[in-house]
Amino acid sequence: MDSYGLYVTVDEHYENFPVASALVPRAIRPFVIAIYRFARYADDVADEGNATAAERLTTLSALDDDLVGLFSGGEASAPTVRGLAIIRDAGFVAITAQPFRDLLDAFRQDLTVQRYESYEQLLDYCRRSANPVGRLMLALVGVDSTKALVASDNICTALQLINFWQDAALDASRDRIYVPHDEFATHKVSRDQFPTYPVHKQLMQTQCERARTMLLAGTPLLANLSGRFRLEIAFTIAGGLRILDKIAANDWDVRQRPKLGWYDSLPVLCHAIRVWFRASRQRAP
């Protein structure tokens, strides 16, 4: 963790957004780390290394079987699944195997789907790749109102989209494009040689501005939270907003990947203060 407690790495991975930082209540921090390690490992199975697609799918299916066994009261073979036993044994009634299985389903999709035809298809992917994590976090702090869950989904989907747009060039180099086909058609540009500049500038400006609107739509969630966890989520939202600021400062040229550093601490803090007060005016009961 850096000295500001805003941008935290677990194990070897860089993250733009907070992961089990000092702002997370100490009582739930071990559960948050267990969830993160499971998700990070499963994502790496899908994306990293030299394994074939078939081998990756086999490993992800084995993780899925492990999850079902673990949450049925059995033992797991994979260390990252065994690590979730502390959550199972803690008696969180709202936490089942399903959100973890949804994550695995999304990671399997990454191995078979490299293009999306519509924005709705992309949102369905985010529903499984991102939203389960937010819902797990809320279950850990006992928040379960429908409006709070919807706000959480907005935040998580928006952060997933922001990750896609900041990594657009890297993903394209791996023959994976998350901008939906109908968005290219709307902007009358081709997917060929995506992303290029300025050809795809307006296209990416639209994607980023939509993600910003969705992220801000999730800010009422803060009114349902308290203490350090409320701060954690405020800074999570602020980190996403700052990434969008940096993409805009690059004139929406997503060939340049933005990162957050210590020099972003003041702008992130300003965003956090703004979303904090915004939430006080838009309570999600």
C-alpha positions in Angstrom: 0.0 0.0 0.0 1.3 3.4 -0.8 1.6 6.1 1.8 -1.8 7.7 0.8 -3.8 4.4 1.2 -5.6 5.1 -2.1 -4.0 2.8 -4.7 -3.1 -0.6 -3.3 -1.6 -3.7 -4.7 -2.3 -7.2 -3.4 0.5 -9.6 -4.3 2.1 -8.6 -7.6 -0.7 -6.7 -9.4 -1.0 -3.0 -10.0 -4.6 -1.7 -9.4 -5.9 1.8 -10.2 -8.7 1.3 -7.7 -8.6 0.5 -4.0 -8.1 -3.1 -3.0 -8.4 -3.9 0.8 -6.8 -0.5 1.7 -6.4 0.9 5.2 -9.9 2.4 4.7 -11.6 -1.0 4.6 -12.8 -1.9 8.1 -10.4 -4.2 9.8 -13.1 -6.8 10.6 -13.8 -7.5 6.9 -10.4 -6.9 5.4 -9.4 -10.6 5.4 -12.7 -11.4 3.5 -12.0 -8.7 1.0 -8.5 -10.0 0.3 -9.8 -13.5 -0.1 -12.3 -12.3 -2.7 -9.7 -10.3 -4.5 -7.2 -13.1 -4.6 -9.8 -15.5 -6.0 -10.9 -13.1 -8.7 -7.4 -12.0 -9.6 -6.2 -15.6 -9.9 -9.2 -16.6 -12.0 -8.7 -13.6 -14.3 -5.0 -14.5 -14.7 -6.0 -18.1 -15.7 -8.1 -16.6 -18.5 -5.5 -13.9 -19.6 -1.9 -14.7 -18.5 0.7 -17.2 -19.4 1.0 -19.5 -22.4 -1.7 -22.1 -21.8 -4.1 -22.9 -24.6 -7.7 -21.8 -24.5 -8.8 -25.3 -23.9 -6.4 -25.6 -20.9 -7.7 -22.3 -19.5 -11.3 -23.4 -19.8 -10.5 -26.7 -18.1 -8.9 -24.9 -15.2 -11.8 -22.4 -14.9 -14.2 -25.3 -14.9 -12.2 -27.0 -12.1 -12.4 -23.8 -10.1 -16.2 -23.8 -10.6 -16.5 -27.3 -9.3 -14.3 -26.4 -6.4 -16.6 -23.5 -5.5 -19.7 -25.6 -5.6 -18.0 -28.2 -3.3 -16.7 -25.5 -0.9 -20.1 -23.8 -0.5 -21.8 -27.2 0.0 -19.6 -27.7 3.0 -16.7 -29.6 1.4 -13.0 -29.0 0.8 -11.5 -27.2 -2.2 -8.3 -28.1 -4.1 -7.3 -24.7 -5.4 -5.7 -22.5 -2.8 -7.6 -19.4 -3.9 -10.9 -21.3 -3.5 -9.8 -22.7 -0.1 -9.2 -19.1 0.9 -12.9 -18.4 0.5 -13.7 -20.8 3.3 -13.3 -18.0 5.9 -16.2 -16.3 4.2 -18.3 -19.5 4.1 -17.6 -20.2 7.7 -18.3 -16.7 8.9 -22.0 -17.2 8.3 -22.7 -14.5 5.8 -26.2 -15.6 4.8 -26.3 -13.4 1.6 -23.0 -14.9 0.3 -23.3 -18.1 -1.8 -21.2 -19.6 -4.5 -23.2 -17.8 -7.2 -21.4 -14.4 -7.4 -18.1 -16.3 -7.6 -19.5 -18.6 -10.3 -20.7 -15.5 -12.2 -17.1 -14.2 -12.2 -15.8 -17.5 -13.6 -18.6 -17.4 -16.3 -17.4 -14.0 -17.4 -13.7 -15.2 -17.5 -14.7 -18.2 -19.6 -16.5 -15.8 -22.0 -13.3 -13.8 -22.4 -11.8 -17.0 -24.0 -14.6 -17.4 -26.5 -15.9 -13.8 -27.2 -13.6 -11.2 -28.6 -16.2 -8.8 -30.0 -19.5 -7.4 -28.8 -22.4 -6.6 -31.1 -24.3 -4.3 -28.8 -24.0 -2.2 -25.7 -26.5 -4.5 -24.0 -24.3 -7.5 -24.6 -21.4 -5.6 -23.0 -23.5 -4.7 -20.0 -24.5 -8.4 -19.6 -20.8 -9.2 -19.5 -20.2 -6.6 -16.8 -23.1 -7.9 -14.8 -21.0 -11.1 -14.4 -17.5 -9.7 -14.5 -17.8 -6.7 -12.2 -21.1 -6.4 -10.3 -20.7 -9.6 -8.2 -17.7 -8.0 -6.5 -19.7 -5.0 -5.4 -22.6 -7.1 -4.2 -20.1 -9.2 -2.2 -18.7 -6.1 -0.5 -22.2 -4.9 0.4 -23.0 -8.4 1.9 -19.9 -8.1 4.1 -21.2 -4.9 5.6 -24.8 -5.9 5.8 -26.3 -3.6 3.1 -29.0 -5.3 1.0 -31.6 -2.7 -0.1 -32.6 -3.0 -3.7 -31.7 0.7 -4.5 -28.3 0.2 -2.8 -27.6 -2.9 -4.9 -28.6 -1.0 -8.1 -26.3 1.9 -7.2 -23.5 -0.6 -6.5 -24.0 -2.2 -9.9 -23.7 1.2 -11.6 -20.4 1.8 -9.8 -19.0 -1.6 -10.6 -20.1 -1.7 -14.3 -18.8 1.9 -14.8 -15.4 0.9 -13.3 -15.3 -2.2 -15.5 -16.0 0.0 -18.6 -13.3 2.5 -17.5 -10.8 -0.3 -17.3 -11.8 -1.3 -20.8 -11.3 2.2 -22.2 -8.0 2.8 -20.4 -6.8 -0.6 -21.7 -8.3 -0.3 -25.2 -5.0 -0.4 -27.0 -3.6 -3.3 -25.0 -6.8 -5.3 -25.4 -6.9 -4.6 -29.2 -3.3 -5.9 -29.4 -4.7 -9.2 -28.0 -7.4 -9.1 -30.7 -10.1 -8.2 -28.1 -12.3 -5.2 -28.6 -14.9 -4.2 -26.0 -16.4 -1.3 -27.8 -19.6 -2.7 -29.3 -20.0 -3.0 -33.1 -23.1 -0.9 -33.2 -21.2 2.0 -31.5 -18.7 1.9 -34.4 -21.7 2.0 -36.8 -23.3 4.9 -35.0 -20.1 6.9 -35.3 -19.5 5.8 -38.9 -16.0 4.5 -38.2 -14.5 1.1 -38.8 -13.2 -1.4 -36.2 -10.1 -1.8 -38.5 -6.9 -0.6 -36.8 -8.8 0.3 -33.6 -7.8 2.4 -31.7 -6.3 5.0 -33.9 -6.4 8.8 -33.5 -8.2 10.9 -34.4 -10.4 8.4 -36.2 -11.8 6.9 -33.0 -11.7 10.0 -30.9 -15.4 10.8 -30.9 -16.2 7.1 -30.4 -14.1 6.9 -27.3 -15.3 10.3 -25.9 -18.8 8.8 -26.0 -17.8 5.7 -24.2 -15.9 7.6 -21.5 -18.7 10.2 -20.9 -21.3 7.4 -20.6 -19.1 5.6 -18.1 -18.8 8.9 -16.1 -22.5 9.3 -16.0 -23.0 5.7 -14.8 -20.3 6.1 -12.2 -21.9 9.2 -10.8 -25.3 7.5 -10.8 -23.9 5.1 -8.3 -22.9 7.8 -5.7 -26.2 7.5 -3.7 -24.8 4.2 -2.4 -22.5 6.2 -0.1 -25.5 7.3 1.9 -26.1 3.7 2.8 -22.6 3.2 4.1 -20.7 4.5 7.1 -17.3 5.1 8.5 -14.2 4.0 6.8 -16.0 1.8 4.2 -17.9 4.9 3.0 -14.6 6.6 2.5 -13.2 3.5 0.7 -16.1 3.6 -1.8 -15.8 7.4 -2.2 -12.2 7.1 -3.1 -12.9 4.2 -5.5 -15.4 6.3 -7.4 -12.9 9.2 -7.3 -10.2 7.0 -8.8 -12.4 6.1 -11.7 -13.3 9.7 -12.3 -9.6 10.7 -12.3 -8.8 8.0 -14.9 -11.6 9.5 -17.1 -10.0 13.0 -16.5 -6.7 11.7 -17.8 -8.2 10.1 -20.9 -10.0 13.4 -21.6 -6.7 15.3 -21.1 -5.2 13.0 -23.8 -8.0 14.2 -26.1 -9.6 10.7 -25.8 -6.5 9.1 -27.5 -6.7 5.7 -25.8 -3.5 4.6 -27.3 -2.0 6.2 -24.2 -2.8 4.2 -21.1 -3.4 6.5 -18.0 -2.2 5.4 -14.6 -2.7 6.9 -11.1 0.3 8.0 -9.1 1.1 10.0 -6.0 0.7 13.2 -8.0 -3.0 12.4 -8.5 -3.8 12.3 -4.8 -5.1 15.9 -4.6 -7.4 15.6 -7.7 -8.6 12.3 -6.4 -9.3 13.8 -3.0 -11.3 16.6 -4.6 -13.4 14.1 -6.5 -14.0 12.1 -3.3 -15.2 15.2 -1.5 -17.5 16.1 -4.4 -19.1 12.6 -4.6 -19.4 12.6 -0.8 -21.6 15.7 -0.8 -23.4 14.6 -4.0 -24.4 11.4 -2.1 -25.8 13.4 0.8 -28.3 14.9 -1.7 -29.2 11.6 -3.4 -29.8 9.1 -0.7 -30.6 5.5 -1.8 -32.9 4.2 0.9 
